Amino acid sequence: MNIAKTETETHLVKITVNGVEQVKRVAPRTHLIDFLRDGLGMRTARVGCEHGVCGACTIRLDGDIVRGCLVLAVQADGSEVETIDAASDRGDLSDLQEAFHRFNALQCGFCTSGMLFTASALLAENPDANREQVREYMSGNYCRCTGYHAIVDAVCSVLEDRRTARAETEIEKTECADGQH
């Protein structure tokens, strides 16, 4: 294999990012997070350890959270990518964002988008998680500022608020079915 050729070779990719189709040429070894940051200028897509360990580069790829530093842009060809910008604008993270603010779980903000995406995935996958399960699920994301307690407190607060809302909805449904509405 001619190494010089692979260093100059590019591939055309079509990736929908935050609802906007992006068609770009990329080198075969370009990581998805670098495509977002360098190719599209999206600075809210963070780069941390570049080894998939810290979670700072967590994004959604076809609805699942992934480490953007472990996925090549060519692997995402034809896929939908969502960064914190779209998720935040849409409002589906608003209760988590409010809790992170309330519990001071976002001091420098570098890890926050990865933390929010990971917490959102936890809430969807295990809405009845307990504190230990939250700690375990969030353990793949590093934070150098908060010491994690505030992050776990914030996620647990949202879990409890959502459980309470679900319980109230179930009571209302039961009352309506019984004609008590």
C-alpha positions in Angstrom: 0.0 0.0 0.0 1.3 3.4 -0.9 1.2 5.5 2.3 1.5 8.8 0.4 -1.7 7.9 -1.6 -3.8 7.1 1.5 -2.7 10.4 3.1 -4.0 12.4 0.2 -7.0 10.2 -0.7 -10.4 11.6 0.2 -14.0 10.2 0.3 -17.2 12.0 -0.3 -19.5 11.7 2.7 -23.1 12.8 3.2 -24.0 13.2 6.8 -27.0 15.0 8.2 -25.8 17.1 11.1 -28.5 18.7 13.3 -31.0 18.3 10.6 -28.8 19.8 7.8 -27.4 17.6 5.1 -23.6 18.1 4.8 -21.7 16.8 1.8 -17.9 17.0 2.2 -14.8 15.3 1.2 -12.8 13.8 4.1 -9.6 11.8 4.5 -10.3 8.2 5.4 -8.9 8.6 8.9 -10.8 11.7 9.8 -12.7 11.1 13.1 -16.3 12.2 13.2 -15.6 14.7 16.0 -12.9 16.3 13.8 -15.3 16.4 10.9 -17.7 18.3 13.1 -15.1 20.7 14.6 -12.7 21.2 11.8 -14.9 20.5 8.8 -18.1 22.3 10.0 -16.7 24.7 12.6 -18.9 23.2 15.4 -16.9 24.1 18.5 -19.6 22.8 20.9 -18.5 19.3 19.7 -15.7 18.8 22.2 -12.4 16.8 21.9 -10.9 15.5 25.1 -8.7 12.4 25.3 -9.1 11.2 21.7 -9.2 7.6 23.0 -12.9 7.2 23.8 -12.3 7.3 27.5 -13.4 10.8 28.7 -16.8 11.2 27.1 -16.3 14.8 26.2 -16.9 14.0 22.5 -20.2 12.2 23.1 -22.7 12.9 20.3 -25.8 11.1 18.9 -25.3 9.0 15.8 -28.6 7.7 14.4 -30.1 8.3 17.8 -27.5 6.4 19.9 -24.8 8.1 21.9 -21.3 7.5 20.6 -17.8 8.8 21.2 -17.1 11.0 18.2 -13.4 10.3 18.5 -13.9 6.6 17.9 -16.1 6.9 14.8 -14.6 7.8 11.5 -16.5 10.3 9.3 -16.6 7.8 6.5 -18.4 5.3 8.9 -21.1 7.9 9.5 -21.8 8.4 5.7 -25.5 8.4 5.3 -26.2 8.8 9.0 -27.8 11.4 11.2 -25.6 13.2 13.7 -26.8 15.3 16.5 -24.8 17.6 18.7 -25.7 19.3 21.9 -26.8 22.4 19.9 -29.8 20.6 18.2 -30.8 18.7 21.3 -30.7 21.8 23.4 -32.5 23.9 20.9 -35.3 21.3 20.6 -35.7 21.3 24.4 -35.5 17.6 25.2 -32.6 18.3 27.6 -34.2 21.3 29.3 -34.9 19.5 32.6 -31.4 18.1 32.7 -29.9 21.4 31.8 -31.9 23.2 34.5 -30.9 20.5 37.1 -27.2 20.8 36.1 -27.5 24.5 36.7 -29.4 24.2 39.9 -26.9 21.7 41.4 -23.9 23.5 40.0 -22.9 20.4 38.0 -21.4 22.3 35.1 -18.6 24.4 36.4 -16.2 24.8 33.4 -18.7 23.3 30.9 -16.2 21.3 28.9 -17.7 17.9 29.8 -21.3 19.1 30.0 -22.5 18.2 26.6 -21.2 14.6 26.9 -22.7 14.4 30.4 -26.0 15.7 29.2 -26.2 13.2 26.3 -25.1 10.3 28.6 -27.7 11.3 31.3 -30.4 11.6 28.6 -29.6 8.1 27.4 -29.8 6.8 31.0 -33.1 8.5 31.5 -34.5 6.8 28.4 -33.0 3.4 29.0 -33.6 3.2 32.8 -36.2 5.7 34.0 -36.2 3.9 37.4 -32.5 4.0 38.0 -31.2 4.4 41.5 -28.3 6.5 42.6 -25.8 3.7 42.3 -27.0 2.9 38.8 -26.6 6.6 37.9 -23.1 6.7 39.2 -22.2 3.6 37.2 -23.8 4.8 34.0 -22.2 8.2 34.2 -18.7 6.8 35.2 -17.6 6.7 31.5 -17.6 10.5 31.4 -14.8 12.4 33.1 -15.2 15.7 34.9 -12.3 17.5 36.4 -14.3 20.3 38.2 -17.4 19.0 40.0 -16.2 15.8 41.7 -19.3 14.0 40.2 -21.5 14.4 43.3 -23.3 17.4 41.8 -23.8 15.6 38.5 -25.2 12.6 40.1 -27.4 14.8 42.3 -28.7 16.6 39.2 -29.5 13.4 37.3 -31.2 11.8 40.3 -33.3 15.0 40.7 -34.5 14.7 37.1 -35.2 11.0 37.6 -37.3 11.7 40.7 -39.1 14.6 39.0 -39.9 12.4 36.0 -41.1 9.5 38.2 -43.4 11.8 40.1 -44.8 13.2 36.8 -45.4 9.6 35.6 -47.1 8.6 38.8 -49.4 11.7 38.6 -50.2 10.9 35.0 -51.1 7.3 36.0 -53.4 8.6 38.8 -55.1 11.0 36.4 -55.7 8.1 33.9 -57.1 5.9 36.6 -59.4 8.7 37.8 -60.6 9.4 34.3 -61.2 5.7 33.6 -63.2 5.5 36.9 -65.3 8.6 35.9 -63.8 10.7 38.6 -62.5 13.4 36.3 
